[in-house]
């Protein structure tokens, strides 16, 4: 959008599509309203965070740290989604049950790094 130019819905839609195609944003929204002398344009963008580290705390073998990480199936650089972490915890719980740890409790701490758009995930 350019200051002083008329609103072109087609350009707005194309700009939103171009941003979404980059793969860097998970939520794009736009809006506007009347303002003195014209309209006010507002856009909201939520950058995608990437999973860069997944560590476990408080785990005693079996399973090993490597087995636990493999069970979670979270990989370095994978696009972060809350649902992936939830699914990973369920897979790890199943692995722990297979090892006889039926009452194990798990939780994940998600530590975002806004400046680099990365996420650390620590499973306890």
Jmol script that loads the backbone (N, CA, C; Angstrom):
load data "model"
ATOM      1  N   UNK A   1       0.841  -1.164   0.000  1.00  0.00           N
ATOM      2  CA  UNK A   1       0.000   0.000   0.000  1.00  0.00           C
ATOM      3  C   UNK A   1       0.891   1.233   0.000  1.00  0.00           C
ATOM      4  N   UNK A   2       0.454   2.226  -0.718  1.00  0.00           N
ATOM      5  CA  UNK A   2       1.217   3.468  -0.786  1.00  0.00           C
ATOM      6  C   UNK A   2       0.371   4.614  -0.255  1.00  0.00           C
ATOM      7  N   UNK A   3       0.980   5.449   0.559  1.00  0.00           N
ATOM      8  CA  UNK A   3       0.298   6.606   1.100  1.00  0.00           C
ATOM      9  C   UNK A   3      -0.124   7.515  -0.050  1.00  0.00           C
ATOM     10  N   UNK A   4      -1.353   7.974   0.018  1.00  0.00           N
ATOM     11  CA  UNK A   4      -1.858   8.885  -1.001  1.00  0.00           C
ATOM     12  C   UNK A   4      -2.487   8.197  -2.199  1.00  0.00           C
ATOM     13  N   UNK A   5      -2.357   6.893  -2.300  1.00  0.00           N
ATOM     14  CA  UNK A   5      -2.945   6.141  -3.408  1.00  0.00           C
ATOM     15  C   UNK A   5      -4.268   5.529  -2.954  1.00  0.00           C
ATOM     16  N   UNK A   6      -5.150   5.273  -3.901  1.00  0.00           N
ATOM     17  CA  UNK A   6      -6.429   4.646  -3.596  1.00  0.00           C
ATOM     18  C   UNK A   6      -6.257   3.186  -3.193  1.00  0.00           C
ATOM     19  N   UNK A   7      -7.246   2.684  -2.478  1.00  0.00           N
ATOM     20  CA  UNK A   7      -7.226   1.294  -2.037  1.00  0.00           C
ATOM     21  C   UNK A   7      -7.617   0.385  -3.188  1.00  0.00           C
ATOM     22  N   UNK A   8      -6.769  -0.565  -3.491  1.00  0.00           N
ATOM     23  CA  UNK A   8      -7.027  -1.549  -4.549  1.00  0.00           C
ATOM     24  C   UNK A   8      -7.088  -2.917  -3.890  1.00  0.00           C
ATOM     25  N   UNK A   9      -8.313  -3.457  -3.765  1.00  0.00           N
ATOM     26  CA  UNK A   9      -8.483  -4.743  -3.089  1.00  0.00           C
ATOM     27  C   UNK A   9      -7.672  -5.852  -3.755  1.00  0.00           C
ATOM     28  N   UNK A  10      -7.543  -5.816  -5.061  1.00  0.00           N
ATOM     29  CA  UNK A  10      -6.754  -6.825  -5.769  1.00  0.00           C
ATOM     30  C   UNK A  10      -5.294  -6.795  -5.360  1.00  0.00           C
ATOM     31  N   UNK A  11      -4.729  -5.581  -5.196  1.00  0.00           N
ATOM     32  CA  UNK A  11      -3.336  -5.458  -4.757  1.00  0.00           C
ATOM     33  C   UNK A  11      -3.167  -5.925  -3.315  1.00  0.00           C
ATOM     34  N   UNK A  12      -4.170  -5.625  -2.498  1.00  0.00           N
ATOM     35  CA  UNK A  12      -4.123  -6.083  -1.109  1.00  0.00           C
ATOM     36  C   UNK A  12      -4.103  -7.608  -1.079  1.00  0.00           C
ATOM     37  N   UNK A  13      -5.010  -8.229  -1.821  1.00  0.00           N
ATOM     38  CA  UNK A  13      -5.086  -9.694  -1.850  1.00  0.00           C
ATOM     39  C   UNK A  13      -3.792 -10.297  -2.385  1.00  0.00           C
ATOM     40  N   UNK A  14      -3.231  -9.737  -3.432  1.00  0.00           N
ATOM     41  CA  UNK A  14      -1.991 -10.257  -3.999  1.00  0.00           C
ATOM     42  C   UNK A  14      -0.827 -10.093  -3.017  1.00  0.00           C
ATOM     43  N   UNK A  15      -0.782  -8.980  -2.304  1.00  0.00           N
ATOM     44  CA  UNK A  15       0.264  -8.778  -1.294  1.00  0.00           C
ATOM     45  C   UNK A  15       0.162  -9.819  -0.200  1.00  0.00           C
ATOM     46  N   UNK A  16      -1.065 -10.107   0.238  1.00  0.00           N
ATOM     47  CA  UNK A  16      -1.269 -11.110   1.282  1.00  0.00           C
ATOM     48  C   UNK A  16      -0.848 -12.495   0.784  1.00  0.00           C
ATOM     49  N   UNK A  17      -1.214 -12.830  -0.443  1.00  0.00           N
ATOM     50  CA  UNK A  17      -0.824 -14.129  -1.013  1.00  0.00           C
ATOM     51  C   UNK A  17       0.694 -14.238  -1.128  1.00  0.00           C
ATOM     52  N   UNK A  18       1.347 -13.159  -1.564  1.00  0.00           N
ATOM     53  CA  UNK A  18       2.807 -13.167  -1.709  1.00  0.00           C
ATOM     54  C   UNK A  18       3.482 -13.394  -0.350  1.00  0.00           C
ATOM     55  N   UNK A  19       2.993 -12.740   0.694  1.00  0.00           N
ATOM     56  CA  UNK A  19       3.551 -12.943   2.026  1.00  0.00           C
ATOM     57  C   UNK A  19       3.332 -14.380   2.497  1.00  0.00           C
ATOM     58  N   UNK A  20       2.145 -14.917   2.270  1.00  0.00           N
ATOM     59  CA  UNK A  20       1.840 -16.279   2.709  1.00  0.00           C
ATOM     60  C   UNK A  20       2.715 -17.296   1.972  1.00  0.00           C
ATOM     61  N   UNK A  21       2.941 -17.074   0.675  1.00  0.00           N
ATOM     62  CA  UNK A  21       3.759 -18.009  -0.117  1.00  0.00           C
ATOM     63  C   UNK A  21       5.198 -18.087   0.363  1.00  0.00           C
ATOM     64  N   UNK A  22       5.687 -17.079   1.048  1.00  0.00           N
ATOM     65  CA  UNK A  22       7.064 -17.126   1.536  1.00  0.00           C
ATOM     66  C   UNK A  22       7.263 -18.240   2.547  1.00  0.00           C
ATOM     67  N   UNK A  23       6.164 -18.678   3.190  1.00  0.00           N
ATOM     68  CA  UNK A  23       6.270 -19.716   4.211  1.00  0.00           C
ATOM     69  C   UNK A  23       6.728 -19.191   5.556  1.00  0.00           C
ATOM     70  N   UNK A  24       6.892 -17.880   5.679  1.00  0.00           N
ATOM     71  CA  UNK A  24       7.379 -17.291   6.923  1.00  0.00           C
ATOM     72  C   UNK A  24       6.274 -16.849   7.870  1.00  0.00           C
ATOM     73  N   UNK A  25       5.019 -16.932   7.434  1.00  0.00           N
ATOM     74  CA  UNK A  25       3.910 -16.428   8.240  1.00  0.00           C
ATOM     75  C   UNK A  25       2.835 -17.487   8.396  1.00  0.00           C
ATOM     76  N   UNK A  26       2.279 -17.595   9.606  1.00  0.00           N
ATOM     77  CA  UNK A  26       1.217 -18.565   9.852  1.00  0.00           C
ATOM     78  C   UNK A  26      -0.142 -17.900   9.917  1.00  0.00           C
ATOM     79  N   UNK A  27      -0.190 -16.616  10.167  1.00  0.00           N
ATOM     80  CA  UNK A  27      -1.460 -15.919  10.294  1.00  0.00           C
ATOM     81  C   UNK A  27      -1.305 -14.532   9.688  1.00  0.00           C
ATOM     82  N   UNK A  28      -2.076 -14.255   8.669  1.00  0.00           N
ATOM     83  CA  UNK A  28      -2.064 -12.939   8.034  1.00  0.00           C
ATOM     84  C   UNK A  28      -3.476 -12.388   8.062  1.00  0.00           C
ATOM     85  N   UNK A  29      -3.623 -11.156   8.531  1.00  0.00           N
ATOM     86  CA  UNK A  29      -4.931 -10.503   8.535  1.00  0.00           C
ATOM     87  C   UNK A  29      -4.743  -9.045   8.171  1.00  0.00           C
ATOM     88  N   UNK A  30      -5.756  -8.479   7.562  1.00  0.00           N
ATOM     89  CA  UNK A  30      -5.697  -7.071   7.191  1.00  0.00           C
ATOM     90  C   UNK A  30      -7.036  -6.427   7.495  1.00  0.00           C
ATOM     91  N   UNK A  31      -6.991  -5.159   7.736  1.00  0.00           N
ATOM     92  CA  UNK A  31      -8.224  -4.420   8.011  1.00  0.00           C
ATOM     93  C   UNK A  31      -7.993  -2.945   7.809  1.00  0.00           C
ATOM     94  N   UNK A  32      -9.045  -2.218   7.861  1.00  0.00           N
ATOM     95  CA  UNK A  32      -8.933  -0.781   7.677  1.00  0.00           C
ATOM     96  C   UNK A  32     -10.173  -0.096   8.193  1.00  0.00           C
ATOM     97  N   UNK A  33     -10.135   1.189   8.173  1.00  0.00           N
ATOM     98  CA  UNK A  33     -11.275   1.971   8.632  1.00  0.00           C
ATOM     99  C   UNK A  33     -11.073   3.430   8.276  1.00  0.00           C
ATOM    100  N   UNK A  34     -12.100   4.183   8.503  1.00  0.00           N
ATOM    101  CA  UNK A  34     -12.048   5.612   8.186  1.00  0.00           C
ATOM    102  C   UNK A  34     -11.066   6.317   9.107  1.00  0.00           C
ATOM    103  N   UNK A  35     -10.377   7.259   8.549  1.00  0.00           N
ATOM    104  CA  UNK A  35      -9.453   8.102   9.304  1.00  0.00           C
ATOM    105  C   UNK A  35      -9.559   9.514   8.723  1.00  0.00           C
ATOM    106  N   UNK A  36      -9.074  10.464   9.451  1.00  0.00           N
ATOM    107  CA  UNK A  36      -9.141  11.844   8.986  1.00  0.00           C
ATOM    108  C   UNK A  36      -8.414  11.986   7.649  1.00  0.00           C
ATOM    109  N   UNK A  37      -9.135  12.410   6.636  1.00  0.00           N
ATOM    110  CA  UNK A  37      -8.537  12.625   5.326  1.00  0.00           C
ATOM    111  C   UNK A  37      -8.385  11.361   4.484  1.00  0.00           C
ATOM    112  N   UNK A  38      -8.955  10.246   4.882  1.00  0.00           N
ATOM    113  CA  UNK A  38      -8.818   9.031   4.075  1.00  0.00           C
ATOM    114  C   UNK A  38      -9.145   7.781   4.863  1.00  0.00           C
ATOM    115  N   UNK A  39      -8.323   6.758   4.679  1.00  0.00           N
ATOM    116  CA  UNK A  39      -8.524   5.505   5.400  1.00  0.00           C
ATOM    117  C   UNK A  39      -7.232   5.132   6.120  1.00  0.00           C
ATOM    118  N   UNK A  40      -7.376   4.305   7.149  1.00  0.00           N
ATOM    119  CA  UNK A  40      -6.222   3.790   7.872  1.00  0.00           C
ATOM    120  C   UNK A  40      -6.142   2.304   7.574  1.00  0.00           C
ATOM    121  N   UNK A  41      -4.987   1.867   7.143  1.00  0.00           N
ATOM    122  CA  UNK A  41      -4.755   0.466   6.776  1.00  0.00           C
ATOM    123  C   UNK A  41      -3.946  -0.193   7.878  1.00  0.00           C
ATOM    124  N   UNK A  42      -4.380  -1.360   8.310  1.00  0.00           N
ATOM    125  CA  UNK A  42      -3.666  -2.101   9.342  1.00  0.00           C
ATOM    126  C   UNK A  42      -3.511  -3.540   8.886  1.00  0.00           C
ATOM    127  N   UNK A  43      -2.335  -4.113   9.133  1.00  0.00           N
ATOM    128  CA  UNK A  43      -2.143  -5.528   8.834  1.00  0.00           C
ATOM    129  C   UNK A  43      -1.492  -6.182  10.045  1.00  0.00           C
ATOM    130  N   UNK A  44      -1.824  -7.453  10.255  1.00  0.00           N
ATOM    131  CA  UNK A  44      -1.266  -8.245  11.337  1.00  0.00           C
ATOM    132  C   UNK A  44      -0.578  -9.429  10.715  1.00  0.00           C
ATOM    133  N   UNK A  45       0.611  -9.702  11.184  1.00  0.00           N
ATOM    134  CA  UNK A  45       1.378 -10.837  10.678  1.00  0.00           C
ATOM    135  C   UNK A  45       1.944 -11.600  11.862  1.00  0.00           C
ATOM    136  N   UNK A  46       1.828 -12.906  11.809  1.00  0.00           N
ATOM    137  CA  UNK A  46       2.443 -13.749  12.833  1.00  0.00           C
ATOM    138  C   UNK A  46       3.500 -14.602  12.156  1.00  0.00           C
ATOM    139  N   UNK A  47       4.766 -14.345  12.502  1.00  0.00           N
ATOM    140  CA  UNK A  47       5.864 -15.108  11.909  1.00  0.00           C
ATOM    141  C   UNK A  47       5.860 -16.520  12.461  1.00  0.00           C
ATOM    142  N   UNK A  48       6.240 -17.440  11.630  1.00  0.00           N
ATOM    143  CA  UNK A  48       6.375 -18.826  12.042  1.00  0.00           C
ATOM    144  C   UNK A  48       7.699 -18.980  12.781  1.00  0.00           C
ATOM    145  N   UNK A  49       7.667 -19.694  13.878  1.00  0.00           N
ATOM    146  CA  UNK A  49       8.895 -20.032  14.591  1.00  0.00           C
ATOM    147  C   UNK A  49       9.347 -21.411  14.135  1.00  0.00           C
ATOM    148  N   UNK A  50      10.611 -21.640  14.189  1.00  0.00           N
ATOM    149  CA  UNK A  50      11.153 -22.936  13.798  1.00  0.00           C
ATOM    150  C   UNK A  50      11.702 -23.644  15.021  1.00  0.00           C
ATOM    151  N   UNK A  51      11.479 -24.934  15.095  1.00  0.00           N
ATOM    152  CA  UNK A  51      11.981 -25.747  16.185  1.00  0.00           C
ATOM    153  C   UNK A  51      13.478 -25.942  15.974  1.00  0.00           C
ATOM    154  N   UNK A  52      14.298 -25.441  16.888  1.00  0.00           N
ATOM    155  CA  UNK A  52      15.737 -25.580  16.695  1.00  0.00           C
ATOM    156  C   UNK A  52      16.377 -26.518  17.704  1.00  0.00           C
ATOM    157  N   UNK A  53      15.705 -26.728  18.841  1.00  0.00           N
ATOM    158  CA  UNK A  53      16.302 -27.591  19.853  1.00  0.00           C
ATOM    159  C   UNK A  53      15.182 -28.248  20.642  1.00  0.00           C
ATOM    160  N   UNK A  54      15.321 -29.521  20.836  1.00  0.00           N
ATOM    161  CA  UNK A  54      14.371 -30.242  21.679  1.00  0.00           C
ATOM    162  C   UNK A  54      15.187 -31.045  22.672  1.00  0.00           C
ATOM    163  N   UNK A  55      15.113 -30.687  23.930  1.00  0.00           N
ATOM    164  CA  UNK A  55      15.889 -31.358  24.967  1.00  0.00           C
ATOM    165  C   UNK A  55      14.937 -31.942  25.999  1.00  0.00           C
ATOM    166  N   UNK A  56      15.388 -32.980  26.685  1.00  0.00           N
ATOM    167  CA  UNK A  56      14.570 -33.568  27.743  1.00  0.00           C
ATOM    168  C   UNK A  56      15.284 -33.395  29.076  1.00  0.00           C
ATOM    169  N   UNK A  57      14.482 -33.271  30.144  1.00  0.00           N
ATOM    170  CA  UNK A  57      15.016 -33.148  31.498  1.00  0.00           C
ATOM    171  C   UNK A  57      14.301 -34.173  32.368  1.00  0.00           C
ATOM    172  N   UNK A  58      15.029 -34.774  33.284  1.00  0.00           N
ATOM    173  CA  UNK A  58      14.432 -35.662  34.261  1.00  0.00           C
ATOM    174  C   UNK A  58      14.181 -37.072  33.769  1.00  0.00           C
ATOM    175  N   UNK A  59      14.764 -37.451  32.657  1.00  0.00           N
ATOM    176  CA  UNK A  59      14.545 -38.783  32.088  1.00  0.00           C
ATOM    177  C   UNK A  59      15.641 -39.737  32.544  1.00  0.00           C
ATOM    178  N   UNK A  60      15.234 -40.889  33.044  1.00  0.00           N
ATOM    179  CA  UNK A  60      16.176 -41.955  33.392  1.00  0.00           C
ATOM    180  C   UNK A  60      15.941 -43.109  32.441  1.00  0.00           C
ATOM    181  N   UNK A  61      17.019 -43.656  31.888  1.00  0.00           N
ATOM    182  CA  UNK A  61      16.892 -44.760  30.923  1.00  0.00           C
ATOM    183  C   UNK A  61      16.343 -45.994  31.615  1.00  0.00           C
ATOM    184  N   UNK A  62      15.608 -46.854  30.941  1.00  0.00           N
ATOM    185  CA  UNK A  62      15.116 -46.646  29.582  1.00  0.00           C
ATOM    186  C   UNK A  62      13.867 -45.772  29.564  1.00  0.00           C
ATOM    187  N   UNK A  63      13.541 -45.127  28.504  1.00  0.00           N
ATOM    188  CA  UNK A  63      14.318 -45.033  27.280  1.00  0.00           C
ATOM    189  C   UNK A  63      15.447 -44.017  27.425  1.00  0.00           C
ATOM    190  N   UNK A  64      16.389 -44.110  26.535  1.00  0.00           N
ATOM    191  CA  UNK A  64      17.518 -43.171  26.534  1.00  0.00           C
ATOM    192  C   UNK A  64      17.044 -41.824  25.979  1.00  0.00           C
ATOM    193  N   UNK A  65      17.873 -40.806  26.164  1.00  0.00           N
ATOM    194  CA  UNK A  65      17.553 -39.493  25.593  1.00  0.00           C
ATOM    195  C   UNK A  65      17.367 -39.596  24.079  1.00  0.00           C
ATOM    196  N   UNK A  66      18.223 -40.387  23.433  1.00  0.00           N
ATOM    197  CA  UNK A  66      18.134 -40.544  21.977  1.00  0.00           C
ATOM    198  C   UNK A  66      16.829 -41.227  21.578  1.00  0.00           C
ATOM    199  N   UNK A  67      16.416 -42.246  22.344  1.00  0.00           N
ATOM    200  CA  UNK A  67      15.153 -42.934  22.051  1.00  0.00           C
ATOM    201  C   UNK A  67      13.970 -42.003  22.255  1.00  0.00           C
ATOM    202  N   UNK A  68      14.028 -41.200  23.306  1.00  0.00           N
ATOM    203  CA  UNK A  68      12.948 -40.249  23.575  1.00  0.00           C
ATOM    204  C   UNK A  68      12.852 -39.222  22.452  1.00  0.00           C
ATOM    205  N   UNK A  69      13.995 -38.699  22.019  1.00  0.00           N
ATOM    206  CA  UNK A  69      13.997 -37.726  20.922  1.00  0.00           C
ATOM    207  C   UNK A  69      13.458 -38.344  19.646  1.00  0.00           C
ATOM    208  N   UNK A  70      13.848 -39.578  19.371  1.00  0.00           N
ATOM    209  CA  UNK A  70      13.354 -40.271  18.167  1.00  0.00           C
ATOM    210  C   UNK A  70      11.849 -40.495  18.253  1.00  0.00           C
ATOM    211  N   UNK A  71      11.349 -40.822  19.422  1.00  0.00           N
ATOM    212  CA  UNK A  71       9.911 -41.054  19.593  1.00  0.00           C
ATOM    213  C   UNK A  71       9.112 -39.783  19.332  1.00  0.00           C
ATOM    214  N   UNK A  72       9.658 -38.647  19.720  1.00  0.00           N
ATOM    215  CA  UNK A  72       8.930 -37.381  19.530  1.00  0.00           C
ATOM    216  C   UNK A  72       8.869 -36.953  18.073  1.00  0.00           C
ATOM    217  N   UNK A  73       9.868 -37.324  17.284  1.00  0.00           N
ATOM    218  CA  UNK A  73       9.899 -37.007  15.852  1.00  0.00           C
ATOM    219  C   UNK A  73       9.861 -35.499  15.563  1.00  0.00           C
ATOM    220  N   UNK A  74      10.516 -34.712  16.410  1.00  0.00           N
ATOM    221  CA  UNK A  74      10.688 -33.289  16.151  1.00  0.00           C
ATOM    222  C   UNK A  74      12.103 -33.091  15.634  1.00  0.00           C
ATOM    223  N   UNK A  75      12.254 -32.434  14.510  1.00  0.00           N
ATOM    224  CA  UNK A  75      13.570 -32.288  13.910  1.00  0.00           C
ATOM    225  C   UNK A  75      14.008 -30.833  13.850  1.00  0.00           C
ATOM    226  N   UNK A  76      15.302 -30.647  13.857  1.00  0.00           N
ATOM    227  CA  UNK A  76      15.907 -29.330  13.765  1.00  0.00           C
ATOM    228  C   UNK A  76      15.424 -28.616  12.518  1.00  0.00           C
ATOM    229  N   UNK A  77      14.931 -27.392  12.683  1.00  0.00           N
ATOM    230  CA  UNK A  77      14.477 -26.603  11.545  1.00  0.00           C
ATOM    231  C   UNK A  77      13.047 -26.872  11.113  1.00  0.00           C
ATOM    232  N   UNK A  78      12.392 -27.831  11.745  1.00  0.00           N
ATOM    233  CA  UNK A  78      11.002 -28.139  11.404  1.00  0.00           C
ATOM    234  C   UNK A  78      10.120 -26.949  11.769  1.00  0.00           C
ATOM    235  N   UNK A  79       9.132 -26.665  10.951  1.00  0.00           N
ATOM    236  CA  UNK A  79       8.222 -25.569  11.218  1.00  0.00           C
ATOM    237  C   UNK A  79       7.474 -25.826  12.517  1.00  0.00           C
ATOM    238  N   UNK A  80       7.509 -24.863  13.413  1.00  0.00           N
ATOM    239  CA  UNK A  80       6.866 -25.013  14.715  1.00  0.00           C
ATOM    240  C   UNK A  80       5.355 -24.857  14.596  1.00  0.00           C
ATOM    241  N   UNK A  81       4.655 -25.788  15.177  1.00  0.00           N
ATOM    242  CA  UNK A  81       3.210 -25.725  15.351  1.00  0.00           C
ATOM    243  C   UNK A  81       2.913 -26.342  16.721  1.00  0.00           C
ATOM    244  N   UNK A  82       2.036 -25.720  17.477  1.00  0.00           N
ATOM    245  CA  UNK A  82       1.666 -26.229  18.801  1.00  0.00           C
ATOM    246  C   UNK A  82       1.163 -27.670  18.694  1.00  0.00           C
ATOM    247  N   UNK A  83       0.400 -27.968  17.644  1.00  0.00           N
ATOM    248  CA  UNK A  83      -0.148 -29.322  17.481  1.00  0.00           C
ATOM    249  C   UNK A  83       0.959 -30.360  17.318  1.00  0.00           C
ATOM    250  N   UNK A  84       2.085 -29.997  16.698  1.00  0.00           N
ATOM    251  CA  UNK A  84       3.200 -30.939  16.549  1.00  0.00           C
ATOM    252  C   UNK A  84       3.805 -31.286  17.909  1.00  0.00           C
ATOM    253  N   UNK A  85       3.889 -30.305  18.789  1.00  0.00           N
ATOM    254  CA  UNK A  85       4.440 -30.548  20.121  1.00  0.00           C
ATOM    255  C   UNK A  85       3.499 -31.456  20.912  1.00  0.00           C
ATOM    256  N   UNK A  86       2.200 -31.201  20.812  1.00  0.00           N
ATOM    257  CA  UNK A  86       1.209 -32.045  21.491  1.00  0.00           C
ATOM    258  C   UNK A  86       1.306 -33.490  21.007  1.00  0.00           C
ATOM    259  N   UNK A  87       1.391 -33.678  19.693  1.00  0.00           N
ATOM    260  CA  UNK A  87       1.522 -35.021  19.125  1.00  0.00           C
ATOM    261  C   UNK A  87       2.833 -35.676  19.560  1.00  0.00           C
ATOM    262  N   UNK A  88       3.904 -34.900  19.622  1.00  0.00           N
ATOM    263  CA  UNK A  88       5.207 -35.431  20.041  1.00  0.00           C
ATOM    264  C   UNK A  88       5.147 -35.925  21.484  1.00  0.00           C
ATOM    265  N   UNK A  89       4.475 -35.179  22.351  1.00  0.00           N
ATOM    266  CA  UNK A  89       4.340 -35.603  23.746  1.00  0.00           C
ATOM    267  C   UNK A  89       3.531 -36.897  23.855  1.00  0.00           C
ATOM    268  N   UNK A  90       2.505 -37.037  23.025  1.00  0.00           N
ATOM    269  CA  UNK A  90       1.719 -38.278  23.033  1.00  0.00           C
ATOM    270  C   UNK A  90       2.566 -39.467  22.582  1.00  0.00           C
ATOM    271  N   UNK A  91       3.402 -39.268  21.557  1.00  0.00           N
ATOM    272  CA  UNK A  91       4.279 -40.352  21.104  1.00  0.00           C
ATOM    273  C   UNK A  91       5.280 -40.731  22.195  1.00  0.00           C
ATOM    274  N   UNK A  92       5.813 -39.730  22.891  1.00  0.00           N
ATOM    275  CA  UNK A  92       6.756 -40.011  23.969  1.00  0.00           C
ATOM    276  C   UNK A  92       6.064 -40.733  25.126  1.00  0.00           C
ATOM    277  N   UNK A  93       4.836 -40.338  25.456  1.00  0.00           N
ATOM    278  CA  UNK A  93       4.089 -41.037  26.510  1.00  0.00           C
ATOM    279  C   UNK A  93       3.905 -42.506  26.156  1.00  0.00           C
ATOM    280  N   UNK A  94       3.610 -42.788  24.899  1.00  0.00           N
ATOM    281  CA  UNK A  94       3.435 -44.169  24.445  1.00  0.00           C
ATOM    282  C   UNK A  94       4.744 -44.945  24.598  1.00  0.00           C
ATOM    283  N   UNK A  95       5.848 -44.314  24.254  1.00  0.00           N
ATOM    284  CA  UNK A  95       7.160 -44.956  24.410  1.00  0.00           C
ATOM    285  C   UNK A  95       7.442 -45.246  25.881  1.00  0.00           C
ATOM    286  N   UNK A  96       7.110 -44.295  26.747  1.00  0.00           N
ATOM    287  CA  UNK A  96       7.320 -44.503  28.184  1.00  0.00           C
ATOM    288  C   UNK A  96       6.428 -45.628  28.708  1.00  0.00           C
ATOM    289  N   UNK A  97       5.186 -45.708  28.229  1.00  0.00           N
ATOM    290  CA  UNK A  97       4.302 -46.807  28.626  1.00  0.00           C
ATOM    291  C   UNK A  97       4.868 -48.151  28.174  1.00  0.00           C
ATOM    292  N   UNK A  98       5.437 -48.181  26.972  1.00  0.00           N
ATOM    293  CA  UNK A  98       6.059 -49.414  26.465  1.00  0.00           C
ATOM    294  C   UNK A  98       7.207 -49.874  27.357  1.00  0.00           C
ATOM    295  N   UNK A  99       7.834 -48.920  28.041  1.00  0.00           N
ATOM    296  CA  UNK A  99       8.945 -49.233  28.953  1.00  0.00           C
ATOM    297  C   UNK A  99       8.454 -49.489  30.375  1.00  0.00           C
ATOM    298  N   UNK A 100       7.120 -49.509  30.564  1.00  0.00           N
ATOM    299  CA  UNK A 100       6.566 -49.792  31.881  1.00  0.00           C
ATOM    300  C   UNK A 100       6.329 -48.576  32.751  1.00  0.00           C
ATOM    301  N   UNK A 101       6.532 -47.408  32.216  1.00  0.00           N
ATOM    302  CA  UNK A 101       6.340 -46.172  32.985  1.00  0.00           C
ATOM    303  C   UNK A 101       4.930 -45.634  32.711  1.00  0.00           C
ATOM    304  N   UNK A 102       3.941 -46.285  33.308  1.00  0.00           N
ATOM    305  CA  UNK A 102       2.543 -46.002  33.009  1.00  0.00           C
ATOM    306  C   UNK A 102       2.038 -44.693  33.602  1.00  0.00           C
ATOM    307  N   UNK A 103       2.675 -44.201  34.641  1.00  0.00           N
ATOM    308  CA  UNK A 103       2.192 -42.993  35.298  1.00  0.00           C
ATOM    309  C   UNK A 103       3.094 -41.788  35.048  1.00  0.00           C
ATOM    310  N   UNK A 104       3.916 -41.857  34.040  1.00  0.00           N
ATOM    311  CA  UNK A 104       4.825 -40.742  33.735  1.00  0.00           C
ATOM    312  C   UNK A 104       4.019 -39.503  33.351  1.00  0.00           C
ATOM    313  N   UNK A 105       4.481 -38.366  33.821  1.00  0.00           N
ATOM    314  CA  UNK A 105       3.855 -37.092  33.473  1.00  0.00           C
ATOM    315  C   UNK A 105       4.851 -36.289  32.651  1.00  0.00           C
ATOM    316  N   UNK A 106       4.367 -35.693  31.581  1.00  0.00           N
ATOM    317  CA  UNK A 106       5.213 -34.908  30.678  1.00  0.00           C
ATOM    318  C   UNK A 106       4.625 -33.527  30.479  1.00  0.00           C
ATOM    319  N   UNK A 107       5.497 -32.569  30.262  1.00  0.00           N
ATOM    320  CA  UNK A 107       5.061 -31.256  29.811  1.00  0.00           C
ATOM    321  C   UNK A 107       6.196 -30.635  29.013  1.00  0.00           C
ATOM    322  N   UNK A 108       5.821 -29.730  28.139  1.00  0.00           N
ATOM    323  CA  UNK A 108       6.811 -29.070  27.283  1.00  0.00           C
ATOM    324  C   UNK A 108       6.838 -27.582  27.596  1.00  0.00           C
ATOM    325  N   UNK A 109       8.024 -27.066  27.704  1.00  0.00           N
ATOM    326  CA  UNK A 109       8.222 -25.622  27.874  1.00  0.00           C
ATOM    327  C   UNK A 109       8.706 -25.099  26.531  1.00  0.00           C
ATOM    328  N   UNK A 110       7.991 -24.133  26.001  1.00  0.00           N
ATOM    329  CA  UNK A 110       8.331 -23.565  24.698  1.00  0.00           C
ATOM    330  C   UNK A 110       8.963 -22.199  24.928  1.00  0.00           C
ATOM    331  N   UNK A 111      10.194 -22.044  24.471  1.00  0.00           N
ATOM    332  CA  UNK A 111      10.952 -20.814  24.692  1.00  0.00           C
ATOM    333  C   UNK A 111      11.198 -20.136  23.352  1.00  0.00           C
ATOM    334  N   UNK A 112      10.346 -19.165  22.991  1.00  0.00           N
ATOM    335  CA  UNK A 112      10.508 -18.511  21.696  1.00  0.00           C
ATOM    336  C   UNK A 112      11.659 -17.499  21.709  1.00  0.00           C
ATOM    337  N   UNK A 113      12.302 -17.359  20.572  1.00  0.00           N
ATOM    338  CA  UNK A 113      13.341 -16.355  20.353  1.00  0.00           C
ATOM    339  C   UNK A 113      12.818 -15.436  19.247  1.00  0.00           C
ATOM    340  N   UNK A 114      12.131 -14.379  19.644  1.00  0.00           N
ATOM    341  CA  UNK A 114      11.457 -13.499  18.681  1.00  0.00           C
ATOM    342  C   UNK A 114      12.433 -12.881  17.685  1.00  0.00           C
ATOM    343  N   UNK A 115      13.638 -12.569  18.137  1.00  0.00           N
ATOM    344  CA  UNK A 115      14.598 -11.903  17.256  1.00  0.00           C
ATOM    345  C   UNK A 115      15.063 -12.785  16.100  1.00  0.00           C
ATOM    346  N   UNK A 116      15.040 -14.102  16.297  1.00  0.00           N
ATOM    347  CA  UNK A 116      15.486 -15.016  15.237  1.00  0.00           C
ATOM    348  C   UNK A 116      14.365 -15.891  14.697  1.00  0.00           C
ATOM    349  N   UNK A 117      13.159 -15.735  15.284  1.00  0.00           N
ATOM    350  CA  UNK A 117      11.989 -16.527  14.866  1.00  0.00           C
ATOM    351  C   UNK A 117      12.256 -18.015  15.023  1.00  0.00           C
ATOM    352  N   UNK A 118      12.866 -18.352  16.151  1.00  0.00           N
ATOM    353  CA  UNK A 118      13.174 -19.745  16.458  1.00  0.00           C
ATOM    354  C   UNK A 118      12.533 -20.119  17.783  1.00  0.00           C
ATOM    355  N   UNK A 119      12.418 -21.426  18.026  1.00  0.00           N
ATOM    356  CA  UNK A 119      11.766 -21.912  19.240  1.00  0.00           C
ATOM    357  C   UNK A 119      12.593 -23.052  19.835  1.00  0.00           C
ATOM    358  N   UNK A 120      12.863 -22.969  21.138  1.00  0.00           N
ATOM    359  CA  UNK A 120      13.450 -24.084  21.865  1.00  0.00           C
ATOM    360  C   UNK A 120      12.300 -24.805  22.561  1.00  0.00           C
ATOM    361  N   UNK A 121      12.339 -26.131  22.554  1.00  0.00           N
ATOM    362  CA  UNK A 121      11.325 -26.928  23.228  1.00  0.00           C
ATOM    363  C   UNK A 121      12.040 -27.822  24.232  1.00  0.00           C
ATOM    364  N   UNK A 122      11.702 -27.649  25.523  1.00  0.00           N
ATOM    365  CA  UNK A 122      12.302 -28.449  26.582  1.00  0.00           C
ATOM    366  C   UNK A 122      11.196 -29.309  27.180  1.00  0.00           C
ATOM    367  N   UNK A 123      11.362 -30.613  27.088  1.00  0.00           N
ATOM    368  CA  UNK A 123      10.377 -31.559  27.610  1.00  0.00           C
ATOM    369  C   UNK A 123      10.846 -32.070  28.960  1.00  0.00           C
ATOM    370  N   UNK A 124       9.987 -31.962  29.946  1.00  0.00           N
ATOM    371  CA  UNK A 124      10.274 -32.449  31.303  1.00  0.00           C
ATOM    372  C   UNK A 124       9.326 -33.578  31.616  1.00  0.00           C
TER     373      UNK A 124
END
end "model"
wireframe off; spacefill off
backbone 0.3
color backbone group
